[in-house]
Amino acid sequence: MEKSITEDDVISLCGKVGKILLTSGAETSRVESTVEYIGKAAHYDIACHATITALFVGTNNQSRTHLVKVQLGDWNLQKVDEINTVSRKFVRGQLDFHTLKESVEKIDRKEIDFNWPLKIIGAGFVSVAPMLLFKATWTDLSYAFFVGIIGYLGAVLAGYRIKTPYVAAGCGGFIVGFLAATLQFSGLGSSAGNIIVSALMPLVPGVAITNSFREIIDRNTISGVVRAVDAVIIAGSIGAGVVIGTSLCKLIFAWIGG
């Protein structure tokens, strides 16, 4: 171990690593094991306890304890993968501590995201996949592709302008429900229900649901329940948006028809 590496340096870096992992969607067991492996590789007996809202990092002799407040952020599994990669290289001795620190800080500052054309195409194909289970018509399948894209873009744009949690998901659900009902009532689409179920796929909090089950199975009950509640509220917001959108469309067509 390099003499310039102090206990405070290791604890501070471990806190940053844990915060990046938690806010990017990693489960608490992964956060704790990664932090403790880094501490062990740096020759310090580091202990870590992670919850969904806070991270405690210290030494087992309790001479130092570092608290990091954490807020639920957007899922970014690419950051989780990059942190895992550099931490494993450090544990295997392929990186020194200072290189690890620089890599972690670079990952923390980096905006890791897909470009817009790729996200739009991805949202469209994700929206099409469930239609194959419904044996839907090719027309409805093509409508689901475009409705899913529009709903996804609506949710993203709403998230930029509306900072209230869960409202963006509701806006996406509203757009999907309104467009799908409009297609059916206008006679262009066969089944609004099939289009809605498929086009909502880009908005579904799949990572949150999966991680909540993993947390509960690992007996991290508090974090698992918090993630599950968050996912349920997002799903409820999407469902409420769909109901409002379809109901508004019915009223409009009833008024036009009357």
Residue pairs with C-beta under 8 A, 6 or more apart in sequence:
1 42
1 43
1 97
2 96
2 97
2 98
5 42
5 97
7 44
7 59
7 63
7 64
8 64
9 97
9 101
10 38
10 39
10 42
10 44
10 46
10 97
11 44
11 46
11 57
11 58
11 59
11 64
11 66
12 66
13 38
13 97
13 100
13 101
13 104
14 35
14 38
14 39
14 46
14 48
14 57
14 66
15 55
15 57
15 66
15 68
16 68
16 104
16 105
16 108
17 34
17 35
17 38
17 83
17 87
17 104
18 31
18 32
18 34
18 35
18 48
18 50
18 55
18 57
18 68
19 55
19 68
19 70
20 79
20 83
20 104
20 107
20 108
21 30
21 31
21 34
21 79
21 80
21 83
22 28
22 31
22 50
22 52
22 55
22 70
23 70
23 71
23 72
23 73
24 73
24 75
24 76
24 77
24 79
24 80
24 83
25 73
25 75
25 76
25 77
25 80
25 207
25 208
25 211
26 80
27 211
27 214
27 215
27 218
27 220
27 223
28 50
28 51
28 52
28 215
28 218
28 220
28 223
29 214
29 215
29 218
29 220
30 80
30 84
31 48
31 50
31 55
32 48
32 49
32 50
34 83
34 84
34 87
35 46
35 48
35 50
35 57
36 46
36 47
36 48
37 87
37 91
38 46
38 87
38 90
38 91
38 100
39 45
39 46
39 48
40 46
40 91
41 90
41 91
41 93
42 97
44 59
45 59
45 60
45 61
46 57
46 58
46 59
46 60
47 57
47 58
47 59
47 60
48 55
48 56
48 57
49 55
49 56
50 56
50 223
51 222
51 223
52 70
52 72
52 222
52 223
52 226
52 227
53 69
53 70
53 71
53 226
54 67
54 68
54 69
54 70
55 67
55 68
55 70
56 65
56 66
56 67
56 68
57 65
57 66
57 68
58 64
58 65
58 66
72 230
75 207
75 208
76 112
76 113
77 207
78 112
79 107
79 110
79 112
82 107
82 112
83 104
83 107
86 95
86 100
86 103
86 104
86 107
87 100
89 95
89 100
90 96
90 97
90 100
95 103
114 122
119 152
120 149
120 152
120 153
122 202
123 148
123 149
123 152
123 153
123 202
124 145
124 146
124 148
124 149
125 145
126 148
126 201
126 202
127 144
127 145
127 147
127 148
127 149
127 198
127 199
127 201
127 202
128 141
128 144
128 145
128 148
128 198
129 198
129 201
130 144
130 197
130 198
130 201
131 140
131 141
131 144
131 194
131 198
132 141
134 191
134 194
134 197
134 198
136 144
136 190
136 191
136 194
136 198
137 190
139 188
139 189
139 190
140 189
140 190
140 191
140 194
140 195
141 198
143 180
143 183
143 188
143 189
143 195
144 194
144 195
144 198
144 199
147 176
147 179
147 180
147 183
147 195
147 199
148 176
148 198
148 199
148 200
148 201
148 202
150 175
150 176
150 179
151 172
151 173
151 175
151 176
151 179
151 199
151 200
151 202
151 203
152 172
152 202
152 203
154 171
154 172
154 174
154 175
155 168
155 169
155 171
155 172
155 175
155 203
156 168
158 167
158 168
158 171
158 172
159 168
162 168
162 171
166 233
166 234
166 237
167 237
169 203
169 234
169 237
169 238
169 241
170 237
170 238
170 240
170 241
171 241
172 200
172 203
172 238
172 241
173 200
173 203
173 237
173 238
173 239
173 240
173 241
173 242
173 245
174 241
174 242
174 244
174 245
175 241
175 245
176 195
176 196
176 199
176 200
176 203
176 241
176 242
176 245
177 196
177 241
177 242
177 243
177 244
177 245
177 246
177 249
178 245
178 246
178 248
178 249
179 195
179 199
179 245
180 189
180 192
180 193
180 195
180 196
180 199
180 246
181 192
181 245
181 246
181 249
181 250
182 249
183 189
183 192
183 195
184 190
184 191
184 192
184 195
185 192
185 249
185 250
185 253
189 195
192 246
196 242
196 246
200 238
200 242
203 238
204 235
204 238
205 230
205 231
205 234
205 235
208 227
208 228
208 230
208 231
208 234
209 228
209 231
211 227
212 224
212 225
212 227
212 228
212 231
213 224
213 228
214 224
215 221
215 223
215 224
215 227
216 224
216 225
216 228
217 224
218 224
